[in-house]
Amino acid sequence: MKNVIIADDHRLVANGIAGLIDGIEGIKVLAIANTLEESADLISLHRPDILLLDVAMPDGDGIDAIKEFVSLCPTLRIIVLTTYAEPSVIQRAKENGAHGYILKNSSTEELIEGICAVAGGEFFICKESRNLMIGQSEAPPELTIREREILRLIVEGNTMKQIADKLHLGFETVHSYTKYIRQKLGCNNTASLVRIAMERHLI
């Protein structure tokens, strides 16, 4: 039996995934978490074999939480299950200790294959992600000149309003640029954004 916890802040998505995989190939969905804090509690309580973990969670970055979750349950194996199809995000997940990476547009069959492979001690990456990673494992994210300019101002500690004023852009425009930058870097809070920018020398 492969005991699984699903961590995803979208309840309908999480319930849908659970309905697709529960009971197939010896997979048992034990619980669903909608925050990282709830995930930690459920991991400590159930000590599952597999955690299906989304990247963008309401209380933090899922990839940043991988090491903490493994410390709570050393036998836990983590599959990042996300919409982020960026080589840099996949690489960061691997560096933080993920055991698999599957995109949410993958087939049910590929998701089940991945769960079984990771439960058996393998590292699994879905076909689309493998294609993205070919020859790009060390490539930095491709940011536009404007995105790099905004990222530099974020790292310097400017608020979005301050950035909008300095660049003579609308607040909503800066907000949209920031959203795209976070998607490319695979993070959903400013602290992670700054850390990744510094680590990967993006500014």
Secondary structure, DSSP 4 states (H G I P E B T S, - for coil): -EEEEEE-S-HHHHHHHHHHHTTSTTEEEEEEESSHHHHHHHHHHH--SEEEE-SEETTEETGGGHHHHHHH-TT-EEEEEES---HHHHHHHHHTT-SEEEETTS-HHHHHHHHHHHHTT--EE-HHHHHHHTTTTTPPP---HHHHHHHHHHHTT--HHHHHHHHT--HHHHHHHHHHHHHHHT--SHHHHHHHHHHTT--
